[in-house]
Amino acid sequence: MKTWWMMAALLLLAACQRERRPFDGPLVMAAKTPLESPGCAARSCPEGHDPVCVTFDAGGRRQRLTFVNACHMCIAPEHIVSMQAGECPR
């Protein structure tokens, strides 16, 4: 009788196991492109106040930022979704 209960318990435990998929190759991570545009630190911008609202993609999330002027906007062009004159709406 004990043998029957043990066999039943083993069958139940075996049925609870998830199917495991075989590993089919190395995981390759895509290189991230930097959000900041290269050469921003070396750029000399005028201090005039002409606000620019920039919508950009930051890792799958869209964000908006207001910059003092277009020269101060230091986001790589491939991340920019839109750019318009004036401050961003709150």
Beta strands, then each sheet from edge to edge (+ up, - down):
strand 1: 52-58
strand 2: 61-67
strand 3: 80-85
sheet 1: 2+ 1- 3+
end
